[in-house]
Amino acid sequence: MGSLELAILVILGFLAVTIVWVIAKYNRLVSLRNRIENAWSQIDVQLKRRYDLIPNLVETVKGYATHEKEVFEKVTEARSAMMSANGVKEQGEAQNQITGALKSLFAVAEAYPELKANQNFSLLQEELSGTESKIAYARQFYNDTVMSYNTLTQTFPTNILANSFNFPQREYFPMDDAARENVKVQF
């Protein structure tokens, strides 16, 4: 075997390794992109569930706390914002708004012992609490998957492949600082 044949084998081996690497990284990018889409769908399912529970909860509380009009308006506005939100950023902002409004609604409920004792209210509150936990989990899974995807698309040399095949950065599902704070209600 001559040096020319050896050089050709080395070049072919290098090309084969490069092709295998490109295929593996491309498939990984596709896999993460699909996981992000799936994670977003899971968030969407839970948000729809939350959206459907809110009117029942508001109506139950309205029966007891008729003079808390401002709280009901905030919940209604937040629910409308949630339905009209597009994209991850808007959806995140709308979710933070609805979380704050629901905290206010539950704070109002604390002032009405007969409401807290109402079985329908308790069931709705429990259902919403479970949904909130599912949203939190889905949000975490989504953000973790986005982090893995963004890391892969930003690291060399995969970033060259990601740019060549149009794998753009993805947005995280944001959490507003105000949504982390406790609600202060004064009567």
Backbone as JSON Lines, residues from 0, in Angstrom:
{"i":0,"aa":"M","n":[0.85,-1.16,0.0],"ca":[0.0,0.0,0.0],"c":[0.9,1.23,0.0]}
{"i":1,"aa":"G","n":[0.63,2.1,-0.95],"ca":[1.45,3.29,-1.1],"c":[0.93,4.44,-0.26]}
{"i":2,"aa":"S","n":[1.71,5.49,-0.24],"ca":[1.34,6.66,0.56],"c":[0.1,7.34,0.01]}
{"i":3,"aa":"L","n":[-0.11,7.29,-1.3],"ca":[-1.31,7.87,-1.89],"c":[-2.55,7.11,-1.44]}
{"i":4,"aa":"E","n":[-2.47,5.81,-1.45],"ca":[-3.61,4.99,-1.0],"c":[-3.9,5.22,0.48]}
{"i":5,"aa":"L","n":[-2.86,5.35,1.27],"ca":[-3.02,5.62,2.7],"c":[-3.68,6.99,2.92]}
{"i":6,"aa":"A","n":[-3.24,7.96,2.17],"ca":[-3.82,9.31,2.27],"c":[-5.31,9.29,1.9]}
{"i":7,"aa":"I","n":[-5.63,8.55,0.85],"ca":[-7.03,8.45,0.42],"c":[-7.86,7.77,1.51]}
{"i":8,"aa":"L","n":[-7.34,6.71,2.13],"ca":[-8.06,6.03,3.21],"c":[-8.25,6.95,4.41]}
{"i":9,"aa":"V","n":[-7.25,7.73,4.75],"ca":[-7.36,8.67,5.88],"c":[-8.42,9.73,5.57]}
{"i":10,"aa":"I","n":[-8.39,10.25,4.37],"ca":[-9.39,11.26,3.96],"c":[-10.79,10.67,3.97]}
{"i":11,"aa":"L","n":[-10.93,9.47,3.43],"ca":[-12.25,8.81,3.43],"c":[-12.72,8.52,4.86]}
{"i":12,"aa":"G","n":[-11.79,8.09,5.71],"ca":[-12.14,7.84,7.11],"c":[-12.58,9.12,7.8]}
{"i":13,"aa":"F","n":[-11.86,10.21,7.56],"ca":[-12.22,11.51,8.13],"c":[-13.59,11.95,7.63]}
{"i":14,"aa":"L","n":[-13.84,11.8,6.33],"ca":[-15.16,12.17,5.78],"c":[-16.27,11.31,6.39]}
{"i":15,"aa":"A","n":[-16.01,10.02,6.55],"ca":[-17.01,9.12,7.13],"c":[-17.34,9.53,8.57]}
{"i":16,"aa":"V","n":[-16.3,9.83,9.36],"ca":[-16.5,10.26,10.75],"c":[-17.26,11.58,10.78]}
{"i":17,"aa":"T","n":[-16.9,12.5,9.9],"ca":[-17.57,13.8,9.84],"c":[-19.04,13.63,9.46]}
{"i":18,"aa":"I","n":[-19.32,12.8,8.5],"ca":[-20.71,12.57,8.08],"c":[-21.52,11.95,9.22]}
{"i":19,"aa":"V","n":[-20.95,10.97,9.89],"ca":[-21.63,10.34,11.03],"c":[-21.88,11.38,12.12]}
{"i":20,"aa":"W","n":[-20.9,12.22,12.39],"ca":[-21.04,13.27,13.42],"c":[-22.17,14.25,13.03]}
{"i":21,"aa":"V","n":[-22.17,14.7,11.77],"ca":[-23.2,15.63,11.3],"c":[-24.58,15.0,11.44]}
{"i":22,"aa":"I","n":[-24.71,13.76,11.04],"ca":[-26.01,13.07,11.15],"c":[-26.44,12.96,12.6]}
{"i":23,"aa":"A","n":[-25.52,12.58,13.48],"ca":[-25.86,12.43,14.91],"c":[-26.27,13.76,15.52]}
{"i":24,"aa":"K","n":[-25.53,14.82,15.25],"ca":[-25.86,16.14,15.82],"c":[-27.15,16.68,15.22]}
{"i":25,"aa":"Y","n":[-27.36,16.49,13.94],"ca":[-28.61,16.94,13.31],"c":[-29.8,16.23,13.94]}
{"i":26,"aa":"N","n":[-29.68,14.92,14.1],"ca":[-30.77,14.16,14.72],"c":[-31.0,14.58,16.17]}
{"i":27,"aa":"R","n":[-29.95,14.92,16.88],"ca":[-30.09,15.41,18.26],"c":[-30.83,16.75,18.28]}
{"i":28,"aa":"L","n":[-30.48,17.64,17.36],"ca":[-31.19,18.93,17.26],"c":[-32.67,18.73,16.95]}
{"i":29,"aa":"V","n":[-32.97,17.85,16.03],"ca":[-34.36,17.55,15.68],"c":[-35.1,16.97,16.88]}
{"i":30,"aa":"S","n":[-34.43,16.06,17.58],"ca":[-35.04,15.44,18.76],"c":[-35.36,16.48,19.83]}
{"i":31,"aa":"L","n":[-34.42,17.37,20.11],"ca":[-34.67,18.42,21.11],"c":[-35.74,19.4,20.65]}
{"i":32,"aa":"R","n":[-35.74,19.75,19.38],"ca":[-36.79,20.64,18.85],"c":[-38.16,20.0,19.04]}
{"i":33,"aa":"N","n":[-38.27,18.71,18.76],"ca":[-39.54,18.01,18.93],"c":[-39.93,17.9,20.4]}
{"i":34,"aa":"R","n":[-38.95,17.71,21.29],"ca":[-39.24,17.68,22.73],"c":[-39.76,19.04,23.2]}
{"i":35,"aa":"I","n":[-39.2,20.12,22.65],"ca":[-39.68,21.46,23.0],"c":[-41.12,21.63,22.55]}
{"i":36,"aa":"E","n":[-41.42,21.21,21.34],"ca":[-42.81,21.31,20.84],"c":[-43.75,20.49,21.7]}
{"i":37,"aa":"N","n":[-43.33,19.29,22.08],"ca":[-44.15,18.46,22.95],"c":[-44.32,19.1,24.32]}
{"i":38,"aa":"A","n":[-43.25,19.64,24.88],"ca":[-43.33,20.3,26.18],"c":[-44.27,21.5,26.13]}
{"i":39,"aa":"W","n":[-44.2,22.25,25.04],"ca":[-45.1,23.4,24.9],"c":[-46.55,22.93,24.81]}
{"i":40,"aa":"S","n":[-46.78,21.84,24.12],"ca":[-48.14,21.28,24.03],"c":[-48.66,20.89,25.4]}
{"i":41,"aa":"Q","n":[-47.79,20.32,26.24],"ca":[-48.2,19.93,27.59],"c":[-48.55,21.16,28.42]}
{"i":42,"aa":"I","n":[-47.78,22.23,28.28],"ca":[-48.1,23.47,28.97],"c":[-49.46,23.97,28.48]}
{"i":43,"aa":"D","n":[-49.66,23.94,27.18],"ca":[-50.91,24.42,26.59],"c":[-52.12,23.65,27.12]}
{"i":44,"aa":"V","n":[-51.98,22.34,27.25],"ca":[-53.07,21.51,27.78],"c":[-53.43,21.95,29.21]}
{"i":45,"aa":"Q","n":[-52.42,22.15,30.03],"ca":[-52.67,22.54,31.42],"c":[-53.22,23.95,31.52]}
{"i":46,"aa":"L","n":[-52.77,24.84,30.64],"ca":[-53.29,26.21,30.65],"c":[-54.76,26.23,30.23]}
{"i":47,"aa":"K","n":[-55.11,25.38,29.28],"ca":[-56.52,25.27,28.86],"c":[-57.36,24.76,30.03]}
{"i":48,"aa":"R","n":[-56.83,23.8,30.74],"ca":[-57.54,23.25,31.91],"c":[-57.75,24.35,32.95]}
{"i":49,"aa":"R","n":[-56.7,25.12,33.19],"ca":[-56.8,26.23,34.14],"c":[-57.83,27.24,33.66]}
{"i":50,"aa":"Y","n":[-57.77,27.56,32.37],"ca":[-58.71,28.51,31.76],"c":[-60.15,28.06,31.97]}
{"i":51,"aa":"D","n":[-60.41,26.78,31.81],"ca":[-61.77,26.24,31.97],"c":[-62.24,26.25,33.42]}
{"i":52,"aa":"L","n":[-61.33,26.14,34.37],"ca":[-61.7,26.12,35.79],"c":[-62.02,27.51,36.35]}
{"i":53,"aa":"I","n":[-61.4,28.52,35.81],"ca":[-61.51,29.86,36.38],"c":[-62.94,30.39,36.44]}
{"i":54,"aa":"P","n":[-63.75,30.31,35.39],"ca":[-65.12,30.85,35.49],"c":[-65.94,30.18,36.61]}
{"i":55,"aa":"N","n":[-65.78,28.88,36.77],"ca":[-66.51,28.18,37.84],"c":[-66.08,28.68,39.21]}
{"i":56,"aa":"L","n":[-64.8,28.88,39.37],"ca":[-64.26,29.37,40.63],"c":[-64.76,30.78,40.92]}
{"i":57,"aa":"V","n":[-64.7,31.64,39.91],"ca":[-65.15,33.02,40.08],"c":[-66.64,33.06,40.44]}
{"i":58,"aa":"E","n":[-67.44,32.28,39.76],"ca":[-68.88,32.27,40.05],"c":[-69.16,31.78,41.47]}
{"i":59,"aa":"T","n":[-68.43,30.81,41.92],"ca":[-68.61,30.31,43.28],"c":[-68.26,31.39,44.29]}
{"i":60,"aa":"V","n":[-67.15,32.07,44.08],"ca":[-66.74,33.12,45.01],"c":[-67.71,34.3,44.94]}
{"i":61,"aa":"K","n":[-68.19,34.63,43.74],"ca":[-69.13,35.75,43.58],"c":[-70.38,35.56,44.43]}
{"i":62,"aa":"G","n":[-70.81,34.34,44.57],"ca":[-72.0,34.07,45.37],"c":[-71.85,34.49,46.82]}
{"i":63,"aa":"Y","n":[-70.63,34.51,47.31],"ca":[-70.37,34.85,48.71],"c":[-69.81,36.26,48.87]}
{"i":64,"aa":"A","n":[-69.02,36.68,47.93],"ca":[-68.31,37.95,48.07],"c":[-68.74,38.91,46.96]}
{"i":65,"aa":"T","n":[-69.97,39.31,46.99],"ca":[-70.53,40.12,45.9],"c":[-69.9,41.5,45.79]}
{"i":66,"aa":"H","n":[-69.34,42.05,46.86],"ca":[-68.8,43.39,46.79],"c":[-67.31,43.43,46.42]}
{"i":67,"aa":"E","n":[-66.75,42.32,46.0],"ca":[-65.33,42.26,45.61],"c":[-65.18,42.39,44.1]}
{"i":68,"aa":"K","n":[-65.87,43.36,43.53],"ca":[-65.93,43.55,42.08],"c":[-64.55,43.7,41.43]}
{"i":69,"aa":"E","n":[-63.66,44.45,42.06],"ca":[-62.33,44.7,41.49],"c":[-61.55,43.39,41.3]}
{"i":70,"aa":"V","n":[-61.63,42.51,42.26],"ca":[-60.92,41.23,42.16],"c":[-61.47,40.42,41.0]}
{"i":71,"aa":"F","n":[-62.8,40.38,40.85],"ca":[-63.41,39.62,39.76],"c":[-63.02,40.21,38.4]}
{"i":72,"aa":"E","n":[-62.95,41.53,38.33],"ca":[-62.55,42.18,37.08],"c":[-61.11,41.83,36.72]}
{"i":73,"aa":"K","n":[-60.22,41.81,37.72],"ca":[-58.82,41.46,37.47],"c":[-58.7,40.03,36.96]}
{"i":74,"aa":"V","n":[-59.46,39.13,37.56],"ca":[-59.42,37.72,37.12],"c":[-59.93,37.61,35.7]}
{"i":75,"aa":"T","n":[-61.02,38.3,35.4],"ca":[-61.6,38.26,34.05],"c":[-60.64,38.85,33.02]}
{"i":76,"aa":"E","n":[-60.02,39.98,33.35],"ca":[-59.05,40.6,32.44],"c":[-57.85,39.68,32.22]}
{"i":77,"aa":"A","n":[-57.38,39.07,33.28],"ca":[-56.22,38.17,33.17],"c":[-56.57,36.96,32.32]}
{"i":78,"aa":"R","n":[-57.77,36.46,32.49],"ca":[-58.21,35.3,31.71],"c":[-58.29,35.66,30.22]}
{"i":79,"aa":"S","n":[-58.79,36.85,29.92],"ca":[-58.85,37.31,28.53],"c":[-57.46,37.48,27.95]}
{"i":80,"aa":"A","n":[-56.55,38.04,28.73],"ca":[-55.16,38.21,28.27],"c":[-54.53,36.86,27.98]}
{"i":81,"aa":"M","n":[-54.86,35.88,28.82],"ca":[-54.32,34.54,28.65],"c":[-54.77,33.94,27.32]}
{"i":82,"aa":"M","n":[-56.02,34.15,26.97],"ca":[-56.54,33.57,25.74],"c":[-56.03,34.25,24.48]}
{"i":83,"aa":"S","n":[-55.68,35.54,24.58],"ca":[-55.23,36.26,23.39],"c":[-53.72,36.27,23.25]}
{"i":84,"aa":"A","n":[-53.0,35.68,24.19],"ca":[-51.53,35.69,24.15],"c":[-51.01,34.77,23.06]}
{"i":85,"aa":"N","n":[-49.98,35.25,22.38],"ca":[-49.31,34.46,21.33],"c":[-47.83,34.38,21.66]}
{"i":86,"aa":"G","n":[-47.25,33.24,21.46],"ca":[-45.81,33.09,21.69],"c":[-45.48,32.85,23.14]}
{"i":87,"aa":"V","n":[-44.26,32.44,23.36],"ca":[-43.82,32.05,24.7],"c":[-43.8,33.25,25.65]}
{"i":88,"aa":"K","n":[-43.25,34.37,25.2],"ca":[-43.13,35.54,26.07],"c":[-44.49,36.08,26.48]}
{"i":89,"aa":"E","n":[-45.38,36.3,25.52],"ca":[-46.73,36.8,25.84],"c":[-47.49,35.82,26.71]}
{"i":90,"aa":"Q","n":[-47.36,34.54,26.4],"ca":[-48.05,33.52,27.19],"c":[-47.54,33.52,28.63]}
{"i":91,"aa":"G","n":[-46.23,33.66,28.8],"ca":[-45.64,33.73,30.13],"c":[-46.14,34.93,30.91]}
{"i":92,"aa":"E","n":[-46.19,36.09,30.25],"ca":[-46.68,37.3,30.92],"c":[-48.15,37.15,31.31]}
{"i":93,"aa":"A","n":[-48.94,36.58,30.42],"ca":[-50.36,36.37,30.72],"c":[-50.54,35.39,31.87]}
{"i":94,"aa":"Q","n":[-49.7,34.36,31.91],"ca":[-49.8,33.39,33.01],"c":[-49.42,34.03,34.34]}
{"i":95,"aa":"N","n":[-48.44,34.89,34.32],"ca":[-48.06,35.6,35.54],"c":[-49.2,36.51,36.01]}
{"i":96,"aa":"Q","n":[-49.88,37.14,35.06],"ca":[-51.01,38.0,35.4],"c":[-52.15,37.18,36.01]}
{"i":97,"aa":"I","n":[-52.45,36.03,35.44],"ca":[-53.54,35.2,35.97],"c":[-53.16,34.63,37.32]}
{"i":98,"aa":"T","n":[-51.9,34.29,37.54],"ca":[-51.46,33.77,38.83],"c":[-51.68,34.83,39.92]}
{"i":99,"aa":"G","n":[-51.31,36.07,39.63],"ca":[-51.52,37.15,40.59],"c":[-52.99,37.38,40.87]}
{"i":100,"aa":"A","n":[-53.82,37.34,39.83],"ca":[-55.26,37.54,40.0],"c":[-55.87,36.41,40.83]}
{"i":101,"aa":"L","n":[-55.42,35.19,40.6],"ca":[-55.95,34.05,41.37],"c":[-55.52,34.12,42.83]}
{"i":102,"aa":"K","n":[-54.3,34.59,43.07],"ca":[-53.87,34.79,44.46],"c":[-54.8,35.77,45.17]}
{"i":103,"aa":"S","n":[-55.16,36.84,44.47],"ca":[-56.08,37.82,45.05],"c":[-57.45,37.2,45.31]}
{"i":104,"aa":"L","n":[-57.9,36.38,44.38],"ca":[-59.2,35.73,44.54],"c":[-59.2,34.8,45.75]}
{"i":105,"aa":"F","n":[-58.13,34.04,45.92],"ca":[-58.04,33.14,47.07],"c":[-57.88,33.91,48.37]}
{"i":106,"aa":"A","n":[-57.22,35.06,48.3],"ca":[-57.09,35.9,49.49],"c":[-58.46,36.42,49.91]}
{"i":107,"aa":"V","n":[-59.3,36.77,48.95],"ca":[-60.67,37.2,49.25],"c":[-61.43,36.05,49.9]}
{"i":108,"aa":"A","n":[-61.27,34.87,49.36],"ca":[-61.98,33.7,49.89],"c":[-61.62,33.45,51.36]}
{"i":109,"aa":"E","n":[-60.4,33.78,51.75],"ca":[-59.98,33.6,53.14],"c":[-60.84,34.42,54.1]}
{"i":110,"aa":"A","n":[-61.39,35.52,53.62],"ca":[-62.19,36.41,54.47],"c":[-63.62,35.9,54.66]}
{"i":111,"aa":"Y","n":[-63.99,34.83,53.98],"ca":[-65.36,34.31,54.03],"c":[-65.34,32.85,54.47]}
{"i":112,"aa":"P","n":[-65.47,32.62,55.77],"ca":[-65.4,31.23,56.28],"c":[-66.45,30.31,55.65]}
{"i":113,"aa":"E","n":[-67.65,30.84,55.38],"ca":[-68.68,29.98,54.78],"c":[-68.32,29.58,53.36]}
{"i":114,"aa":"L","n":[-67.57,30.45,52.66],"ca":[-67.09,30.11,51.32],"c":[-66.02,29.02,51.41]}
{"i":115,"aa":"K","n":[-65.09,29.18,52.35],"ca":[-64.04,28.18,52.51],"c":[-64.62,26.81,52.85]}
{"i":116,"aa":"A","n":[-65.77,26.81,53.51],"ca":[-66.41,25.55,53.89],"c":[-67.25,24.96,52.76]}
{"i":117,"aa":"N","n":[-67.51,25.74,51.73],"ca":[-68.32,25.29,50.6],"c":[-67.59,24.17,49.85]}
{"i":118,"aa":"Q","n":[-68.28,23.03,49.7],"ca":[-67.65,21.87,49.09],"c":[-67.28,22.13,47.63]}
{"i":119,"aa":"N","n":[-68.13,22.81,46.89],"ca":[-67.86,23.11,45.49],"c":[-66.59,23.97,45.37]}
{"i":120,"aa":"F","n":[-66.48,24.99,46.24],"ca":[-65.3,25.85,46.23],"c":[-64.05,25.04,46.57]}
{"i":121,"aa":"S","n":[-64.15,24.19,47.56],"ca":[-63.0,23.37,47.96],"c":[-62.54,22.46,46.82]}
{"i":122,"aa":"L","n":[-63.51,21.86,46.13],"ca":[-63.16,20.99,45.01],"c":[-62.51,21.78,43.87]}
{"i":123,"aa":"L","n":[-63.07,22.94,43.58],"ca":[-62.49,23.77,42.52],"c":[-61.09,24.24,42.9]}
{"i":124,"aa":"Q","n":[-60.92,24.63,44.16],"ca":[-59.62,25.08,44.63],"c":[-58.6,23.95,44.56]}
{"i":125,"aa":"E","n":[-59.01,22.76,44.94],"ca":[-58.13,21.6,44.89],"c":[-57.77,21.26,43.44]}
{"i":126,"aa":"E","n":[-58.76,21.32,42.57],"ca":[-58.54,21.05,41.14],"c":[-57.56,22.07,40.54]}
{"i":127,"aa":"L","n":[-57.76,23.33,40.88],"ca":[-56.88,24.38,40.38],"c":[-55.48,24.23,40.95]}
{"i":128,"aa":"S","n":[-55.38,23.86,42.19],"ca":[-54.08,23.65,42.82],"c":[-53.32,22.53,42.11]}
{"i":129,"aa":"G","n":[-54.01,21.45,41.81],"ca":[-53.39,20.35,41.07],"c":[-52.95,20.78,39.68]}
{"i":130,"aa":"T","n":[-53.78,21.6,39.04],"ca":[-53.44,22.11,37.72],"c":[-52.22,23.02,37.78]}
{"i":131,"aa":"E","n":[-52.17,23.86,38.83],"ca":[-51.01,24.74,39.0],"c":[-49.72,23.92,39.15]}
{"i":132,"aa":"S","n":[-49.8,22.81,39.87],"ca":[-48.63,21.94,40.02],"c":[-48.21,21.34,38.68]}
{"i":133,"aa":"K","n":[-49.2,20.95,37.9],"ca":[-48.9,20.39,36.58],"c":[-48.3,21.45,35.66]}
{"i":134,"aa":"I","n":[-48.81,22.67,35.75],"ca":[-48.25,23.77,34.95],"c":[-46.81,24.01,35.36]}
{"i":135,"aa":"A","n":[-46.55,24.04,36.66],"ca":[-45.18,24.26,37.14],"c":[-44.24,23.17,36.63]}
{"i":136,"aa":"Y","n":[-44.68,21.92,36.68],"ca":[-43.85,20.82,36.18],"c":[-43.62,20.96,34.68]}
{"i":137,"aa":"A","n":[-44.71,21.23,33.93],"ca":[-44.59,21.36,32.48],"c":[-43.69,22.53,32.11]}
{"i":138,"aa":"R","n":[-43.81,23.63,32.85],"ca":[-42.95,24.8,32.61],"c":[-41.49,24.43,32.86]}
{"i":139,"aa":"Q","n":[-41.22,23.72,33.94],"ca":[-39.84,23.32,34.25],"c":[-39.29,22.39,33.17]}
{"i":140,"aa":"F","n":[-40.09,21.43,32.75],"ca":[-39.65,20.51,31.7],"c":[-39.37,21.26,30.41]}
{"i":141,"aa":"Y","n":[-40.26,22.18,30.06],"ca":[-40.08,22.99,28.85],"c":[-38.77,23.78,28.94]}
{"i":142,"aa":"N","n":[-38.58,24.51,30.04],"ca":[-37.38,25.33,30.2],"c":[-36.11,24.49,30.23]}
{"i":143,"aa":"D","n":[-36.16,23.31,30.85],"ca":[-34.99,22.41,30.85],"c":[-34.66,21.95,29.43]}
{"i":144,"aa":"T","n":[-35.69,21.63,28.67],"ca":[-35.48,21.18,27.3],"c":[-34.96,22.33,26.43]}
{"i":145,"aa":"V","n":[-35.49,23.53,26.63],"ca":[-35.0,24.7,25.9],"c":[-33.53,24.94,26.25]}
{"i":146,"aa":"M","n":[-33.17,24.78,27.52],"ca":[-31.78,24.98,27.92],"c":[-30.86,23.99,27.19]}
{"i":147,"aa":"S","n":[-31.25,22.72,27.14],"ca":[-30.43,21.71,26.45],"c":[-30.31,22.05,24.96]}
{"i":148,"aa":"Y","n":[-31.42,22.42,24.37],"ca":[-31.44,22.76,22.94],"c":[-30.58,23.99,22.67]}
{"i":149,"aa":"N","n":[-30.79,25.06,23.45],"ca":[-30.03,26.29,23.24],"c":[-28.54,26.07,23.47]}
{"i":150,"aa":"T","n":[-28.2,25.26,24.47],"ca":[-26.79,24.96,24.72],"c":[-26.18,24.26,23.51]}
{"i":151,"aa":"L","n":[-26.91,23.31,22.97],"ca":[-26.41,22.58,21.81],"c":[-26.26,23.49,20.6]}
{"i":152,"aa":"T","n":[-27.23,24.39,20.4],"ca":[-27.16,25.28,19.23],"c":[-26.12,26.38,19.38]}
{"i":153,"aa":"Q","n":[-25.65,26.61,20.61],"ca":[-24.67,27.68,20.84],"c":[-23.23,27.17,20.96]}
{"i":154,"aa":"T","n":[-23.05,25.89,21.15],"ca":[-21.7,25.37,21.36],"c":[-21.06,24.98,20.03]}
{"i":155,"aa":"F","n":[-19.77,25.21,19.99],"ca":[-19.0,24.88,18.79],"c":[-18.66,23.4,18.79]}
{"i":156,"aa":"P","n":[-18.73,22.74,17.73],"ca":[-19.02,23.14,16.36],"c":[-20.48,22.93,15.96]}
{"i":157,"aa":"T","n":[-21.31,22.49,16.9],"ca":[-22.72,22.25,16.57],"c":[-23.43,23.53,16.15]}
{"i":158,"aa":"N","n":[-22.96,24.67,16.65],"ca":[-23.6,25.93,16.27],"c":[-23.52,26.17,14.76]}
{"i":159,"aa":"I","n":[-22.47,25.71,14.13],"ca":[-22.35,25.85,12.67],"c":[-23.44,25.03,11.98]}
{"i":160,"aa":"L","n":[-23.62,23.83,12.46],"ca":[-24.66,22.95,11.92],"c":[-26.05,23.54,12.19]}
{"i":161,"aa":"A","n":[-26.28,24.02,13.41],"ca":[-27.58,24.6,13.78],"c":[-27.91,25.81,12.9]}
{"i":162,"aa":"N","n":[-26.92,26.65,12.66],"ca":[-27.15,27.82,11.8],"c":[-27.38,27.41,10.35]}
{"i":163,"aa":"S","n":[-26.66,26.41,9.9],"ca":[-26.79,25.95,8.51],"c":[-28.17,25.34,8.22]}
{"i":164,"aa":"F","n":[-28.73,24.67,9.22],"ca":[-30.01,23.99,9.03],"c":[-31.17,24.7,9.71]}
{"i":165,"aa":"N","n":[-30.97,25.96,10.06],"ca":[-32.03,26.81,10.62],"c":[-32.65,26.24,11.9]}
{"i":166,"aa":"F","n":[-31.85,26.1,12.91],"ca":[-32.31,25.73,14.25],"c":[-32.11,26.96,15.14]}
{"i":167,"aa":"P","n":[-33.11,27.86,15.18],"ca":[-32.95,29.11,15.95],"c":[-33.05,28.88,17.47]}
{"i":168,"aa":"Q","n":[-32.56,29.85,18.21],"ca":[-32.69,29.82,19.67],"c":[-34.17,29.79,20.05]}
{"i":169,"aa":"R","n":[-34.47,29.25,21.2],"ca":[-35.84,29.21,21.71],"c":[-35.94,30.04,22.97]}
{"i":170,"aa":"E","n":[-37.13,30.59,23.21],"ca":[-37.38,31.4,24.4],"c":[-37.76,30.52,25.58]}
{"i":171,"aa":"Y","n":[-37.34,30.95,26.75],"ca":[-37.77,30.29,27.98],"c":[-39.16,30.78,28.34]}
{"i":172,"aa":"F","n":[-39.89,29.97,29.07],"ca":[-41.19,30.37,29.6],"c":[-40.9,31.18,30.86]}
{"i":173,"aa":"P","n":[-41.11,32.49,30.82],"ca":[-40.65,33.35,31.92],"c":[-41.54,33.29,33.16]}
{"i":174,"aa":"M","n":[-40.93,33.63,34.28],"ca":[-41.65,33.78,35.55],"c":[-41.4,35.2,36.01]}
{"i":175,"aa":"D","n":[-42.48,35.94,36.18],"ca":[-42.4,37.32,36.61],"c":[-42.07,37.39,38.09]}
{"i":176,"aa":"D","n":[-41.22,38.34,38.48],"ca":[-40.85,38.5,39.89],"c":[-42.07,38.79,40.75]}
{"i":177,"aa":"A","n":[-43.02,39.55,40.22],"ca":[-44.22,39.89,40.99],"c":[-45.06,38.64,41.29]}
{"i":178,"aa":"A","n":[-45.02,37.66,40.42],"ca":[-45.81,36.44,40.63],"c":[-45.24,35.59,41.77]}
{"i":179,"aa":"R","n":[-43.99,35.84,42.15],"ca":[-43.38,35.08,43.23],"c":[-43.74,35.64,44.6]}
{"i":180,"aa":"E","n":[-44.21,36.87,44.64],"ca":[-44.5,37.52,45.91],"c":[-45.85,37.11,46.47]}
{"i":181,"aa":"N","n":[-45.99,37.2,47.79],"ca":[-47.27,36.95,48.43],"c":[-48.21,38.11,48.17]}
{"i":182,"aa":"V","n":[-49.48,37.8,48.06],"ca":[-50.48,38.84,47.83],"c":[-50.83,39.49,49.15]}
{"i":183,"aa":"K","n":[-50.93,40.8,49.13],"ca":[-51.3,41.55,50.33],"c":[-52.72,42.08,50.11]}
{"i":184,"aa":"V","n":[-53.65,41.66,50.95],"ca":[-55.03,42.08,50.83],"c":[-55.42,42.79,52.11]}
{"i":185,"aa":"Q","n":[-56.02,43.96,51.96],"ca":[-56.5,44.7,53.12],"c":[-57.99,45.0,52.94]}
{"i":186,"aa":"F","n":[-58.74,44.83,54.0],"ca":[-60.17,45.12,53.95],"c":[-60.47,46.31,54.83]}
